[in-house]
Amino acid sequence: MNKSISWELYLKIRQAIDFLRSMECDTPLNLGFSGGKDSVVILDLAERSGIKYNAIYANTTVDPPGTISFIKKNYPQVQIMHPEKSFFRLIEEKGFPSRLRRFCCEKLKERYGIGKRSIEGMRAAESINRKDYEPEQCDTRKWMKGAKHILPILTWTEEDVWNYIRERGLPYSKYYDAPYNLSRHGCVGCPLCNYRQMQLEFKMFPGYARKVIASVGIYMNTHPNGFLARNFSDGYEAFYYYINEIPIAEFHELKKGLFGFNAKEIVQREILNQIT
C-alpha cells in the first residue's frame, strides 16, 4: 500500500477494481467521461482493472471552455461524441430545461447509454437522491431500454477522490483551482444546480449566457402563446427569471415596482460584465 493514502481509501480502491472486474463481459462496458474529477478517477480505475471498456465524452456544447482540448491532450483514449443539435439549438426549439424537464441530458448525454451497461462516477455523497443507490443500478426509465449504471466509487467521499488523483498524479481540469475554484465540472448553468451556482457559472462564462439569452429569445418569437412569451417581454427577462428561481407572481411584482425594473440592465451588469 502507498503510504500517502489511508488504509480506508486503499480498501475502497481494491473494492472498486475488483467490482469492475466482476462486471466485465464479452461486450466492452461504456464509460462516461465528462472531464470532471470523478470521471478522471473511474477512467484510471478501469485502466488498472484491465477490463474492456469504451470511454465516451458526450460534447454537450455547454461544458466549460477548453474541456475538449483538455481531454484530447490528457486522455486520448476517450472518444469524443458530438451532438446533432447544440444545447442552444435545443433551447430555441424547446425553451429552458428544468429539474423535471431535462431534455438536454436526454438529447446530449444519456442517449449514448441506452440499453447499455455504463461505468459512471456517481457518488452517494453528492445528492440525497443517490444515498440509496446500489453499485449496480438499473435504469427504470422505459426509453433507456434496460440500461444499467455501474458505480465503482459510489461510497467515495470528495476527499477520497482528490487524494486518489494526487496520489496517482492524474491530470484534472484547471477549473477546480484558482482563480475559478469551481466545485463541479459539468454543463454551465445546469438546472440541477441551485440558482446561486447557476449565476456564478454564467458570470464566469458570460459567452454562454449571451447564447442562452439569444436562443430563448428565438424560442419566444416562435412560440408566442407559450409560458415564456406570455410572461416576459424579451430574452433578458426570461433569463433573469430562469437564474433566480422566483415565483412568476413575484417577478410581475418586480416589474410593477415604484422604481422600475430593467432585467436587461441587471443581467448585463451582474452576469455579462457590461457597464450599462
C-alpha positions as a Python dict, from the first residue, in 0.01 Angstrom:
ca = {
    (1, 'M'): (0, 0, 0),
    (2, 'N'): (119, 351, -80),
    (3, 'K'): (175, 532, 248),
    (4, 'S'): (39, 857, 103),
    (5, 'I'): (-318, 723, 116),
    (6, 'S'): (-519, 591, 409),
    (7, 'W'): (-594, 225, 468),
    (8, 'E'): (-964, 305, 421),
    (9, 'L'): (-904, 454, 76),
    (10, 'Y'): (-674, 166, -15),
    (11, 'L'): (-958, -76, 60),
    (12, 'K'): (-1202, 133, -145),
    (13, 'I'): (-960, 125, -440),
    (14, 'R'): (-924, -252, -420),
    (15, 'Q'): (-1301, -295, -391),
    (16, 'A'): (-1362, -69, -691),
    (17, 'I'): (-1113, -256, -909),
    (18, 'D'): (-1250, -596, -803),
    (19, 'F'): (-1604, -472, -866),
    (20, 'L'): (-1519, -354, -1218),
    (21, 'R'): (-1358, -688, -1296),
    (22, 'S'): (-1672, -867, -1176),
    (23, 'M'): (-1882, -657, -1414),
    (24, 'E'): (-1681, -744, -1725),
    (25, 'C'): (-1847, -944, -2000),
    (26, 'D'): (-1785, -1017, -2368),
    (27, 'T'): (-1909, -673, -2474),
    (28, 'P'): (-1694, -376, -2364),
    (29, 'L'): (-1855, -163, -2096),
    (30, 'N'): (-1937, 201, -2165),
    (31, 'L'): (-1752, 456, -1954),
    (32, 'G'): (-1899, 804, -1926),
    (33, 'F'): (-1618, 1058, -1917),
    (34, 'S'): (-1706, 1423, -1851),
    (35, 'G'): (-1361, 1566, -1786),
    (36, 'G'): (-1453, 1616, -1420),
    (37, 'K'): (-1266, 1480, -1119),
    (38, 'D'): (-1489, 1175, -1067),
    (39, 'S'): (-1463, 1065, -1429),
    (40, 'V'): (-1084, 1104, -1416),
    (41, 'V'): (-1084, 856, -1125),
    (42, 'I'): (-1315, 595, -1281),
    (43, 'L'): (-1115, 602, -1603),
    (44, 'D'): (-794, 531, -1412),
    (45, 'L'): (-965, 255, -1213),
    (46, 'A'): (-1090, 97, -1536),
    (47, 'E'): (-737, 109, -1677),
    (48, 'R'): (-594, -53, -1364),
    (49, 'S'): (-861, -322, -1360),
    (50, 'G'): (-770, -435, -1712),
    (51, 'I'): (-1132, -463, -1825),
    (52, 'K'): (-1257, -398, -2176),
    (53, 'Y'): (-1432, -61, -2200),
    (54, 'N'): (-1513, 223, -2437),
    (55, 'A'): (-1473, 568, -2282),
    (56, 'I'): (-1705, 833, -2427),
    (57, 'Y'): (-1722, 1208, -2376),
    (58, 'A'): (-2058, 1350, -2482),
    (59, 'N'): (-1999, 1705, -2602),
    (60, 'T'): (-2291, 1898, -2456),
    (61, 'T'): (-2166, 2222, -2622),
    (62, 'V'): (-2203, 2397, -2287),
    (63, 'D'): (-1919, 2246, -2080),
    (64, 'P'): (-1651, 2490, -1958),
    (65, 'P'): (-1438, 2621, -2247),
    (66, 'G'): (-1130, 2411, -2316),
    (67, 'T'): (-1280, 2083, -2193),
    (68, 'I'): (-1236, 1907, -2526),
    (69, 'S'): (-874, 2017, -2567),
    (70, 'F'): (-805, 1905, -2207),
    (71, 'I'): (-942, 1559, -2287),
    (72, 'K'): (-757, 1528, -2617),
    (73, 'K'): (-427, 1623, -2454),
    (74, 'N'): (-452, 1414, -2137),
    (75, 'Y'): (-697, 1132, -2211),
    (76, 'P'): (-668, 1046, -2581),
    (77, 'Q'): (-835, 707, -2524),
    (78, 'V'): (-1166, 890, -2474),
    (79, 'Q'): (-1388, 907, -2782),
    (80, 'I'): (-1550, 1249, -2828),
    (81, 'M'): (-1910, 1236, -2947),
    (82, 'H'): (-2069, 1546, -3097),
    (83, 'P'): (-2446, 1607, -3084),
    (84, 'E'): (-2685, 1651, -3373),
    (85, 'K'): (-2814, 1971, -3213),
    (86, 'S'): (-2635, 2200, -2967),
    (87, 'F'): (-2772, 2291, -2626),
    (88, 'F'): (-2857, 2636, -2762),
    (89, 'R'): (-3046, 2494, -3058),
    (90, 'L'): (-3249, 2281, -2817),
    (91, 'I'): (-3344, 2593, -2623),
    (92, 'E'): (-3454, 2758, -2949),
    (93, 'E'): (-3687, 2464, -3006),
    (94, 'K'): (-3798, 2372, -2653),
    (95, 'G'): (-3731, 2666, -2421),
    (96, 'F'): (-3547, 2629, -2091),
    (97, 'P'): (-3473, 2289, -1940),
    (98, 'S'): (-3553, 2230, -1572),
    (99, 'R'): (-3505, 1974, -1296),
    (100, 'L'): (-3821, 1797, -1409),
    (101, 'R'): (-3773, 1864, -1779),
    (102, 'R'): (-3419, 1754, -1851),
    (103, 'F'): (-3440, 1722, -2228),
    (104, 'C'): (-3082, 1846, -2252),
    (105, 'C'): (-2948, 1543, -2062),
    (106, 'E'): (-3160, 1306, -2270),
    (107, 'K'): (-3053, 1451, -2603),
    (108, 'L'): (-2691, 1538, -2529),
    (109, 'K'): (-2567, 1274, -2283),
    (110, 'E'): (-2793, 988, -2184),
    (111, 'R'): (-2871, 863, -2533),
    (112, 'Y'): (-2523, 709, -2554),
    (113, 'G'): (-2613, 474, -2269),
    (114, 'I'): (-2946, 345, -2399),
    (115, 'G'): (-2963, -31, -2343),
    (116, 'K'): (-2601, -45, -2226),
    (117, 'R'): (-2401, -107, -1909),
    (118, 'S'): (-2214, 213, -1830),
    (119, 'I'): (-1942, 287, -1577),
    (120, 'E'): (-2017, 624, -1418),
    (121, 'G'): (-1867, 843, -1149),
    (122, 'M'): (-2178, 897, -935),
    (123, 'R'): (-2117, 922, -562),
    (124, 'A'): (-2380, 889, -290),
    (125, 'A'): (-2240, 1192, -106),
    (126, 'E'): (-2330, 1421, -398),
    (127, 'S'): (-2707, 1404, -358),
    (128, 'I'): (-2968, 1285, -113),
    (129, 'N'): (-3137, 1110, -406),
    (130, 'R'): (-2830, 888, -451),
    (131, 'K'): (-2789, 770, -92),
    (132, 'D'): (-2992, 454, -161),
    (133, 'Y'): (-2826, 368, -492),
    (134, 'E'): (-2663, 29, -541),
    (135, 'P'): (-2320, -13, -707),
    (136, 'E'): (-2506, -172, -1000),
    (137, 'Q'): (-2813, 48, -1053),
    (138, 'C'): (-3086, -40, -1303),
    (139, 'D'): (-3235, 247, -1503),
    (140, 'T'): (-3614, 222, -1471),
    (141, 'R'): (-3698, 469, -1748),
    (142, 'K'): (-3859, 282, -2038),
    (143, 'W'): (-3676, 472, -2308),
    (144, 'M'): (-3339, 367, -2158),
    (145, 'K'): (-3425, 6, -2253),
    (146, 'G'): (-3283, -172, -1951),
    (147, 'A'): (-2963, 28, -1919),
    (148, 'K'): (-2751, -28, -1609),
    (149, 'H'): (-2529, 218, -1424),
    (150, 'I'): (-2210, 70, -1281),
    (151, 'L'): (-2089, 289, -996),
    (152, 'P'): (-1742, 189, -867),
    (153, 'I'): (-1687, 498, -649),
    (154, 'L'): (-2041, 525, -510),
    (155, 'T'): (-1921, 522, -146),
    (156, 'W'): (-1624, 754, -201),
    (157, 'T'): (-1608, 1098, -47),
    (158, 'E'): (-1484, 1407, -229),
    (159, 'E'): (-1169, 1386, -17),
    (160, 'D'): (-1117, 1027, -136),
    (161, 'V'): (-1141, 1143, -496),
    (162, 'W'): (-885, 1420, -454),
    (163, 'N'): (-648, 1200, -254),
    (164, 'Y'): (-662, 940, -530),
    (165, 'I'): (-598, 1198, -803),
    (166, 'R'): (-300, 1343, -617),
    (167, 'E'): (-155, 1004, -525),
    (168, 'R'): (-178, 890, -887),
    (169, 'G'): (-70, 1223, -1034),
    (170, 'L'): (-370, 1238, -1265),
    (171, 'P'): (-430, 1546, -1481),
    (172, 'Y'): (-750, 1726, -1385),
    (173, 'S'): (-945, 2030, -1506),
    (174, 'K'): (-799, 2371, -1430),
    (175, 'Y'): (-1142, 2494, -1326),
    (176, 'Y'): (-1114, 2327, -986),
    (177, 'D'): (-819, 2553, -899),
    (178, 'A'): (-783, 2929, -852),
    (179, 'P'): (-899, 3166, -986),
    (180, 'Y'): (-1205, 2958, -1082),
    (181, 'N'): (-1246, 2731, -777),
    (182, 'L'): (-1548, 2552, -919),
    (183, 'S'): (-1685, 2273, -702),
    (184, 'R'): (-1820, 2083, -1003),
    (185, 'H'): (-1723, 2032, -1366),
    (186, 'G'): (-2019, 1997, -1598),
    (187, 'C'): (-2268, 2188, -1808),
    (188, 'V'): (-2251, 2560, -1732),
    (189, 'G'): (-2577, 2671, -1571),
    (190, 'C'): (-2711, 2317, -1524),
    (191, 'P'): (-3073, 2339, -1400),
    (192, 'L'): (-2998, 2066, -1143),
    (193, 'C'): (-2777, 2317, -958),
    (194, 'N'): (-2915, 2576, -721),
    (195, 'Y'): (-2971, 2923, -862),
    (196, 'R'): (-2662, 3072, -694),
    (197, 'Q'): (-2441, 2816, -863),
    (198, 'M'): (-2610, 2890, -1196),
    (199, 'Q'): (-2544, 3262, -1153),
    (200, 'L'): (-2180, 3201, -1059),
    (201, 'E'): (-2116, 2985, -1362),
    (202, 'F'): (-2290, 3214, -1612),
    (203, 'K'): (-2098, 3509, -1467),
    (204, 'M'): (-1774, 3314, -1507),
    (205, 'F'): (-1859, 3219, -1867),
    (206, 'P'): (-2071, 3510, -1996),
    (207, 'G'): (-2043, 3394, -2356),
    (208, 'Y'): (-2273, 3105, -2272),
    (209, 'A'): (-2518, 3339, -2101),
    (210, 'R'): (-2536, 3554, -2416),
    (211, 'K'): (-2609, 3247, -2629),
    (212, 'V'): (-2882, 3129, -2390),
    (213, 'I'): (-3046, 3474, -2394),
    (214, 'A'): (-3038, 3484, -2773),
    (215, 'S'): (-3169, 3127, -2802),
    (216, 'V'): (-3459, 3176, -2563),
    (217, 'G'): (-3547, 3495, -2748),
    (218, 'I'): (-3582, 3290, -3066),
    (219, 'Y'): (-3799, 3037, -2882),
    (220, 'M'): (-4026, 3313, -2752),
    (221, 'N'): (-4066, 3459, -3103),
    (222, 'T'): (-4161, 3120, -3249),
    (223, 'H'): (-4387, 3022, -2957),
    (224, 'P'): (-4589, 3341, -2893),
    (225, 'N'): (-4856, 3158, -2693),
    (226, 'G'): (-4612, 2976, -2466),
    (227, 'F'): (-4544, 3049, -2099),
    (228, 'L'): (-4224, 3246, -2165),
    (229, 'A'): (-4363, 3472, -2438),
    (230, 'R'): (-4679, 3541, -2236),
    (231, 'N'): (-4487, 3642, -1923),
    (232, 'F'): (-4167, 3808, -2042),
    (233, 'S'): (-4102, 4088, -2287),
    (234, 'D'): (-3764, 3959, -2409),
    (235, 'G'): (-3489, 3701, -2358),
    (236, 'Y'): (-3327, 3906, -2082),
    (237, 'E'): (-3639, 3896, -1867),
    (238, 'A'): (-3683, 3522, -1926),
    (239, 'F'): (-3316, 3462, -1842),
    (240, 'Y'): (-3342, 3671, -1523),
    (241, 'Y'): (-3638, 3462, -1413),
    (242, 'Y'): (-3458, 3138, -1504),
    (243, 'I'): (-3144, 3206, -1299),
    (244, 'N'): (-3323, 3346, -992),
    (245, 'E'): (-3583, 3076, -928),
    (246, 'I'): (-3851, 3322, -820),
    (247, 'P'): (-4227, 3267, -847),
    (248, 'I'): (-4377, 3422, -1158),
    (249, 'A'): (-4607, 3637, -942),
    (250, 'E'): (-4303, 3781, -765),
    (251, 'F'): (-4143, 3863, -1099),
    (252, 'H'): (-4450, 4056, -1210),
    (253, 'E'): (-4448, 4247, -880),
    (254, 'L'): (-4088, 4348, -951),
    (255, 'K'): (-4195, 4495, -1283),
    (256, 'K'): (-4469, 4695, -1112),
    (257, 'G'): (-4230, 4836, -853),
    (258, 'L'): (-4211, 5206, -776),
    (259, 'F'): (-3858, 5248, -909),
    (260, 'G'): (-3900, 5036, -1218),
    (261, 'F'): (-3725, 4715, -1311),
    (262, 'N'): (-3497, 4654, -1607),
    (263, 'A'): (-3386, 4292, -1638),
    (264, 'K'): (-3156, 4368, -1931),
    (265, 'E'): (-2958, 4624, -1732),
    (266, 'I'): (-2926, 4389, -1434),
    (267, 'V'): (-2818, 4091, -1644),
    (268, 'Q'): (-2570, 4296, -1844),
    (269, 'R'): (-2416, 4439, -1528),
    (270, 'E'): (-2421, 4135, -1298),
    (271, 'I'): (-2375, 3845, -1542),
    (272, 'L'): (-2239, 3974, -1871),
    (273, 'N'): (-1990, 4209, -1705),
    (274, 'Q'): (-2107, 4501, -1918),
    (275, 'I'): (-2129, 4856, -1789),
    (276, 'T'): (-2478, 4988, -1859),
}
